[in-house]
Amino acid sequence: MNTFLFKHIDNSGLIVFRIVFGLLCFLESVGAVFTGWVRRTLVEPEFTFSFIGFEWLQPLPGQWMYVYYVVMGIFGLLIMVGYKYRLSMFMFATMWTATYLMQKSSYNNHYYLLFILSYLMVFLPANRYASLDVKLKPSLKRISMPSWCKWIFVIQLFILYSYASIAKLYPDWLDTSVVALLMKNKANYPIIGDLLQHEWIHYFIAYGGILFDGLIIPLLLFRPTRKYAFFASIFFHLFNSIVFQIGIFPYLSLAFSLFFFDPKTIKDLFLKKKEFYTSNEVIVPSYKGLLIGVFSIYFLIHIALPLRIHFFEDNVLWTEEGHRLSWRMMLRAKSGTAIYTVIDEATNNAIPIKLDDYLTKKQQRGVSTKPDFIWQFAQHLKQDFAEQGKSVKVYVKAYVSVNGKRSKQLIDPKVDLAKEEWHHFKHHDWILPSK
């Protein structure tokens, strides 16, 4: 165990990864401003759907969210050049966590990955070479790192990809109906739009996705297949970048390859002037027990979180209970309609609710198909009318189609959602059965 975790290896991979990671943090932050994502998601909406329990985290008023993201971008640049590295990394991680938790209309697993990676990076000695910190304080310079600094990335990625592969093993993915629906929305893409509608492409994407996610980490770890796995990664991630337009994630995923190749190769390619570390010393720190304990708990949590879907009643594709934080990526296509009826308890009069008066189009899709969004919007309506001096009941009729199947009623229309409580680890009986 000591040799596996605490043997020192050359740190070229981690140093180059820090530089790439900082650049991607910068691009993700400023890109969100220039593409209009911040405006659409955090500035224009009347309110945001935060993670339940974090309603106190709300966007800054007026135009301040633009400043917020620019500041995050600056921290990204500081990470890249390695200036006040731990402080810069911690500040970026904290700010990213806040903006991640304050809205989930644009939730995706890539934002979640960046959230957990940012905190991991705080604790890594990624500024010990090719950094302003070393230039200002030469005693910080190191050309090695303990092996655990590499293996936390490998284990994290193995968990991520394994769950992503397993989640695809269900009928609608295996018969490519989900993929066909996803590709239908890409028909207007120039050059490749028509190609993406072919059935053989759907099978290639469906089964290629299962195989890639399930095998990529073992193939990268195995020296004879590493080169071929890397070229497959380039194709896979560039395809995702072009077709799904998912920001920095494909390039971050490619950057992880730095931890699988021989450090000498990384040094020779990117850090030609750096001395290569060959001593292979085993240096066991005094905090060994704490380190092993913390990371054991950390990885047990990440193994357990995706398993919680099996402890909820019904199908996660229908209820969404346990969907987030589980590496369930692009697995379903949902559409639906919802009618919200507000009843004034004093007069028993029905008050018409127009979703356009409260929500953006993207938010409306959430409150029409996802139970947690529906519950949160019911609570928002309750609070909104309470501020007008009215006590109300909120009823919802929602019809939802999953993966193109016949629409079915999602919410019990007889239940007053304004009076219901949210349970993070318990099924909600007001979600009607999927069958």
N, C-alpha and C positions, 0 to 999 in steps of 0.2 A: 504493500500500500504506500509506504513512504517513497519508494522508488517511482511508483506510478504517478503520484501526485506532486512530489517535491523535488524530483530530479530537475535540474536546470537545463533548459534548452535555449537555443538562439531565439531572440525575441523579434526577429525581422517581420514575421507575419503580423504580430500584434501592432507593431509600429505603423506599418503600411495600412493596416485595417483602421487604426485611429484616424489617419489622414483622410482615408476614403469616407469613413463614417461621419467625420466632421463636415466634409464637403456635402454629403448627402443630407445631413441635418439642415445645413444652410439652404440647399436647393428645395427641400421639402417645405421649409418655413416661408421663404420668399416666394416660392412657386405658388403656395396657397393664396398669397396676396394677389399676384399678377394674373393668375388664372380665374380669379373671381370666387374661389372656393370660400374664402373668409367672408366675403360679402354675402354670398348665398346662404351660408351655413350659420354664421355667427352675428352678422350685422343686420340683415334684413328681417329675419324672423322676429315675431313679437315675443316669443319665448322659445327656449330650447328644451328638448327632451334629454335631460341629463340621465346618467345612471341612477337608478332608484336608490335613494339614500344620500345622494350628492346634489340634491336640489339647491343647496346653498351655493354651489359653484355655478355662477352665471356669467355670461360674456360681459366684458366691460362696456360701458355705455358709449353711444356715439361712434366715433371713428377709432376708439382706442384699441380695438382688437387688431387693427392694422399695425399699430405701434407694437403691440404685444408680439405679433408674429415676426416683425422686423428684429426685435430684440432677441427672440429665439434664434433667428438666423445669424445674428452677430455672435451668439454663444456657439453656434455651429462652427463659425470661422475660427473662433478661439480654440475650440477642440481640435480643429484641423491643424493649426499651427502649434498647438500644445502650450498655450499661455494660460497660467493659473488653471491648469487642466482639471483638477478635481473639482474646484469651485465651478468652473464653466460647465463641466459635465453634469454636476449636481443641479445647477440652475436650469440647464436645458431639460434634464429629466423631470424636474419639478414642474416647469412650465408646460412641458408636453403632457404630463399626467393630468394637469388641471384642464387643459383644453380637450383632452381625450375623454375625461369623465363628465365634462359639462355638456356634451352633445353626443348622441348616438344615432341621429338620423343618417349620418354618413359613416356609421361603424363599419370597419373591416378588420380582418385579422392582422393586416400589415401595420395598422396603427397600434394594435396591441403588442405586436412584436417589437416595434420601436420603443414602446413604453417600457417593456421589461429589459430590453437590451441597454437602454440608457442608464438604468440603475446598475446593471451588471458592470458597465464600463466605468462607473464611478470608482469601483474597487480594484480595477486592474491597473498595473503599472505601465500604462500605454504612453506615458510622456517621458520615458527614460532615454529616449534617443530621438534625434531629428525634431527637437521641440525648442520653443523659446524658453521653456522652463529650464532646460539643460544649459542653454546658452547663458542664461542669467545666473544659474547656480550649477556649475560643472560637476559638483559632487553628486548630483542626482543621476548622472549618466550610468547606464547599464547596457550591456549587450546580451543579457540573458533574462529569462523569466522562469518561474516554476511551471512544471507541466500542467498543473491544474488550470492555468490561465488559458490554455488551448482547449482542454477537455470540457470546460463549462459550455463552450460554444458547440462542440460536437454533440454533447448530450442534449443540449437544448434543441438543436436542429433535428436530432434523431427523434425526440418526442414529438416535435411539430410535424415532421413529414410522416411519421408512422401513423399518427392520428388522422392526418389529412388523407392518407391512403385508405385506411380502414373505413373512414366515413363515407367513402365513395362506393363501398360494397353494399349497395342496396338497389332494388329493381329499377327505379326510374333513372339511375345513373347507368346501370349495366345495359339497359335497352336503348340508351342514348337519347331518351326523350327529353331529359333535362338539358343536355348539350344542344339538342336541336332548338329548343326554346331560347337558350342563351345566344346561339348563333343567328337566330332569326332577327334579333335586334341589331346585328352587325351587317345586315344585307346591304346597307347604303354605303359601306366602306369602299373607297376607291380601290381598284385592282383586285383586292382579296375578298370583297363582299360576296360575290357570286360563288367563289371557291368554297367559302365557309358554309354554304348551304348544302354541300354534297354529303350524302350519307356516309361515305367512306371516311370523310374528314371527321364526322361526328364520332365514329368508332375509334379513329386514331386518337382524338382528343380524350375520349372517355377512358379507354384502356391504356393509352400512353400516360395519362395522368395518374392512374392507379400504380402502374409499374414505376414511373419516375419517382413518385413520392415514397413508395415502399422500398426502393432499392438504391436511391441516389447516395445516401450516407454510407452504407456498406461498400458500394462501388468506389466511392472517393477514398475511403480508408484503405482499400486493397490496392497496393501499388500497381499490379499488372492492368487493372481496369481504370485507374485514376484518370488517365489522359482522356480516354473515351467518355468517361462519365462527365468530365469537365466540358467537353465539346457538346455533349447532350444537354448539359446545364445551360450553356450559352444559347442553344437553339430554343430550349424550353422557356427560358426567362425572357428572351427577346420576343418570342411569340406572344407571351402573356403581356408584355409591355405594349406591343402594337395592337393586339386584339382587345385587351381588357383595360388598357390605359390606367394602370394602377400605381402611378407615381414612381417613387424611388425603389419600391420593394424588389423588382427583378434585379436591379443593380446592387442592392444590398445583399441579395441572395448570392449573386456572383462573387461579391467581395468575401463571403465566408470561405470561398475556396482557398484563401490564403492560409487557412489553418489545416489544410489537408495536404498541401504540397511540401516538399522538402524545404526547410528554412533556408538552406544554401541556395536553392533556386530562387526563392523570393529575394534574398539579399542581393544576388547577382543581377537580378532584373531591376530592382527598384532602389537599392541602397548600396551602390557599387563601392563607396568609400568606407563602408562600415566593416569593422573587424568581425569575423565570424566566430561564434562561440563554439568551442569543442570540448570543454572540460567535463561536462556531464556530472557536475557535483550534485550530491543529494544534500540539500540544506533544509532541515526540518525546523520550522519556526516554533516559538514557544506557544503560539496561539493555534497550534495544529488542531487540537480538539474542538475549539470554537469554530474554526473554519470548516472542518468536516461536518460538524453538527448543523451549521447554518445552511450549507449547500445541500445537505441531505434533506433537510426540511423543505428547502426551496424546490428541489426536484420532485419530492413526494407530492407537494401541492400541485405542481404542474402535471404530474401523472394523474392525480386524482380529479382535477377540475373537469377534464373531458368525460370522465366516467359518470359524472353526476346525472347525465341524461337518462341513465338506466334506472334511476331511483325516482323519476317522475312518471306519473301515469301518462299513457297515450304516447303519440309519436312526436318527437321534437320538431319535425317538419311542420306539424300542425300547431302545437302549443308554443313553440319557441323557447320553452322552459329548459334552460341549460345550454342554449345554442351558443351564446357568446363565451369567449375565453376557452373555446374547445377546438379550435383549428378546423372548424367546419366551413370550408372555403368554396363558395360558388356552387352550392349543392342543390339549390332549389330555386324555382321561379314562382312567385306568388302574385296574385292579383285579387282585387276584391273591392267591394263597396260597403260603406257603413253609413247608417243614418243615426244621428244622435238626437234623442228626445229629452228635453229638460222640462221637468214638472215643478212648478212653483208650489211648495208645500202649503202655503197660506191660502192660495186661491184654487189650487188643483188645475190651473191653466197650463197648457203646453206652450213652451217657448221655442220657436223655430231656431235651429242652429245651422248656419251656413259655414261650412268649413273654410271657404275662401276668406271669411272675415277674421279667421284666427291663424291659419296655417299656410305655409308655402306648399307648392305642389308636391315636393318631396316628402314633407311632413304628412301630407294628406295620405300618401301611400302607406306610411307607417301606421296611422290611426285607422286604416281600413283593413289591415292584414295582420298586425302583430299585437297580441294581447297586452303586453306590457305598455306599449304606446297607447292603446285604447284605454287602459286603466289610468295612465298618467293624464291623458286628455280629459277624462271624466273628473279627475281631481282638480285639474285646472279650471274646468267649467264651474265646479262647485265653489272654488275659491273666488273666481271672477264674479259670480253672482252674490256671494257672501259680502264682497266689498260694496255691492249695490244694496245691501240690506235684505237680501232674499235668501231663504233656505230652500234648496232645490234637491230633487232627485234626478239622477241621470241614467237613462236606459239606452241600450245600443242594439241595433239590428245590423249585424255584419255578415256578409256572405263572401266566402273566400275560396279561391281555386288554387290548388297546389300542383305545380308541374303540369298545368293545362287540363287537369281533371275537372269533373263537374263541380260547380260551386256548391258549398254547403254552409250551413249557418255555424258561425264560429262562437258567438257569445250568447249566453242565455238572456233573451230580451226581457225576462221578468225580474232580473236582478238589478237592484239599484247600485250601480258601480261606485257612486259617490260615497256609499257607506262601507264598501269593502276595503279590507286591508291587504297590503301586498306581502307575500311570503317568499323569501328568497329560496327556501329549500323545501317547499311544499307545493303540491299541485293545487291549482285554483279551480274549484268546482264550477264556477261560472263560465269556464271554457268548455263548450259542448264537445262531446266525443267526436273523434274523426270518423268513426265508423258507426 
